[in-house]
Amino acid sequence: MNRGRAGIVAASAALALAVARDRPPEVGRLDAAASETVRLALARSGAAAAAARADALAARADAAAAAAERAGRDEAAAAARVAAARAALAAAHLRVDAANRALTAARAVLARAQAPTAALLAAVQALALRPAAAVLAQPGSIDDQARLRALLGTMLPLAAARAAAARTRAETLATAVAGAVRAMESLRAARATLEAERTVLARAAAAARGRADALTRGALGEEARALLLADEARDLSDRAQGRVRDRASADALARLAAPPPRPLAPGVVPPPAPPRVAYRLPPAPLAEGFRELSDAGVSARGLRFASSLGDPVRAPRAGLVRFASPFRSFGTVVILDHGGGWSSTLTGLSAAGVAPGDRVGGGVVLGEAGGPVGVELRHGGRIVNPAGLP
């Protein structure tokens, strides 16, 4: 609801300012109260909009911070899983090494178990290759040959059984080694996957923290802007209230009865009233009205006329030249003292034809225009609208 009200105030203020700018120069004049009202509405709407943006950015920053915290926890969990995978992989390496050592020992045992059998088989094969007559002619008794045959019949099956058991154990260990190698490869692949997941989560956490930091800075900036606009609105409101009090005091003073005139001495003739002399303004079209807001939001202190280069600039009323010289970006400036606390300041001249100390009459040429000419009228140091004078 507050955001909608702030939008309506901003839209109405912008519409009033656009209408004031699009009106003709002769008609489009905003008095001090109207211009301050527009500025006050703009300041209040800007403060409300900045506060709303600050709240929205703060909420988004909180959400981003929560997301960054979740991403950080996910990254920590992934790091723990990676550490566990590393430990499992190291254990798999140890199991493979132990299996390889056991396989090597089993092969050695198998070789030792197969050695007697191999020797016996070699001897039998050698005997088988010899002719029977040679065997019969070999020294020794028939009993010796029978004992040898009986010994071979007993030892060969035992050696064969031992060799078969050693072979079976070696095959079992080889299968275990192959399984351990496959498990190690699987663990290595799982570790690589976890490392990639951890990298992705770390990048996501860093991005979330960056977004949270940026949103937090934006919320702080909008909050500071809202405070500045609120201070400006408060100052404008105070000034508006002060003008209302001043206007009420002026109205009360105007309603007071004037004091009776002091009687003149006998024989003294009262002086004639001074004639009402018109205040001469440049004949060029009006380019900027009194208290009119510029595009930058600055209120004009006088009138500004669209004079052409070389147009004569005349004194609006008779007076004493107090200043006639170039001044900053205002071109040549001429200040006239009309007496009674009244003074006029003319800006935008290309050159001045008068000098300080000269007395000039109303309508006397003071110099030539260098472009748009500004006219400011003051009384007692306060700016007065010259368009209200006769």
RAQUI-V841529 format. One record per residue. RES is the residue in one letter. PSI is psi as a letter, one per 30 degrees, with the letter a starting at -180 (NA if undefined). NEAR is the number of other ideal C-beta (glycine too) atoms within 12 Angstrom. Layout:
RES/PSI/NEAR, RES/PSI/NEAR
This chain:
M/e/9, N/e/16, R/e/18, G/e/14, R/e/17, A/e/28, G/e/19, I/e/19, V/e/27, A/e/27, A/e/18, S/e/21, A/e/32, A/e/19, L/e/18, A/e/26, L/e/28, A/e/16, V/e/18, A/e/31, R/e/24, D/f/12, R/l/17, P/l/14, P/e/24, E/f/18, V/e/15, G/i/26, R/k/30, L/k/28, D/l/23, A/e/30, A/e/21, A/e/26, S/e/34, E/e/30, T/e/30, V/e/34, R/e/34, L/e/32, A/e/32, L/e/30, A/e/34, R/e/33, S/e/35, G/e/32, A/e/33, A/e/31, A/e/30, A/e/33, A/e/28, A/e/27, R/e/27, A/e/29, D/e/22, A/e/20, L/e/29, A/e/25, A/e/19, R/e/23, A/e/30, D/e/19, A/e/19, A/e/29, A/e/25, A/e/19, A/e/24, A/e/30, E/e/19, R/e/20, A/e/28, G/e/24, R/e/18, D/e/23, E/e/28, A/e/18, A/e/19, A/e/28, A/e/22, A/e/18, R/e/23, V/e/27, A/e/18, A/e/18, A/e/27, R/e/22, A/e/16, A/e/22, L/e/27, A/e/18, A/e/18, A/e/28, H/e/21, L/e/17, R/e/23, V/e/27, D/e/18, A/e/18, A/e/28, N/e/22, R/e/18, A/e/23, L/e/27, T/e/18, A/e/18, A/e/27, R/e/22, A/e/18, V/e/22, L/e/28, A/e/19, R/e/18, A/e/25, Q/f/25, A/e/18, P/e/21, T/e/27, A/e/19, A/e/17, L/e/25, L/e/20, A/e/15, A/e/19, V/e/21, Q/e/12, A/e/13, L/e/19, A/f/14, L/f/12, R/k/15, P/l/11, A/e/12, A/e/8, A/e/13, V/e/19, L/e/13, A/f/10, Q/k/16, P/k/10, G/l/13, S/l/11, I/e/13, D/e/10, D/e/14, Q/e/18, A/e/13, R/e/14, L/e/21, R/e/17, A/e/13, L/e/19, L/e/24, G/e/16, T/e/15, M/e/21, L/e/22, P/e/15, L/e/18, A/e/27, A/e/22, A/e/17, R/e/23, A/e/26, A/e/18, A/e/19, A/e/27, R/e/22, T/e/18, R/e/23, A/e/27, E/e/18, T/e/19, L/e/28, A/e/22, T/e/18, A/e/23, V/e/27, A/e/18, G/e/18, A/e/28, V/e/22, R/e/18, A/e/23, M/e/27, E/e/18, S/e/18, L/e/27, R/e/22, A/e/17, A/e/22, R/e/26, A/e/18, T/e/18, L/e/27, E/e/22, A/e/17, E/e/23, R/e/28, T/e/18, V/e/18, L/e/28, A/e/23, R/e/19, A/e/25, A/e/29, A/e/19, A/e/20, A/e/29, R/e/25, G/e/20, R/e/25, A/e/30, D/e/19, A/e/20, L/e/30, T/e/25, R/e/19, G/e/25, A/e/29, L/e/20, G/e/20, E/e/29, E/e/25, A/e/19, R/e/25, A/e/30, L/e/20, L/e/19, L/e/31, A/e/25, D/e/19, E/e/26, A/e/31, R/e/18, D/e/19, L/e/30, S/e/22, D/e/16, R/e/23, A/e/25, Q/e/17, G/e/17, R/e/23, V/e/18, R/e/14, D/e/17, R/e/17, A/e/14, S/e/14, A/e/13, D/e/12, A/e/11, L/e/12, A/f/11, R/f/10, L/k/10, A/k/7, A/k/8, P/k/6, P/k/6, P/k/7, R/k/8, P/k/8, L/l/10, A/l/8, P/k/6, G/f/6, V/k/9, V/k/8, P/k/11, P/l/7, P/k/6, A/k/6, P/k/11, P/k/10, R/j/10, V/k/19, A/k/14, Y/j/29, R/k/31, L/l/35, P/k/36, P/f/17, A/l/28, P/k/20, L/k/30, A/f/27, E/k/34, G/l/35, F/k/32, R/g/32, E/k/34, L/k/31, S/l/20, D/f/12, A/g/8, G/g/21, V/k/13, S/k/28, A/k/34, R/f/27, G/a/36, L/k/41, R/k/33, F/k/34, A/i/22, S/l/33, S/l/21, L/k/19, G/f/17, D/k/25, P/k/25, V/j/45, R/l/34, A/k/39, P/e/38, R/l/35, A/k/27, G/a/34, L/k/25, V/j/31, R/f/25, F/k/28, A/j/30, S/l/21, P/k/19, F/j/19, R/b/9, S/g/12, F/g/26, G/a/29, T/k/32, V/k/34, V/k/46, I/k/34, L/k/40, D/j/26, H/f/32, G/l/17, G/g/12, G/g/13, W/k/28, S/l/32, S/k/43, T/k/38, L/k/49, T/l/40, G/g/40, L/k/40, S/e/27, A/l/24, A/k/32, G/g/21, V/l/31, A/l/19, P/k/18, G/f/14, D/k/25, R/k/20, V/l/34, G/l/21, G/k/23, G/f/21, V/k/23, V/k/25, L/f/43, G/a/34, E/k/26, A/k/34, G/g/26, G/b/25, P/k/31, V/k/44, G/k/40, V/k/47, E/k/34, L/k/34, R/k/24, H/j/21, G/g/11, G/f/12, R/k/15, I/k/25, V/k/27, N/j/26, P/f/35, A/f/24, G/f/15, L/l/22, P/NA/13
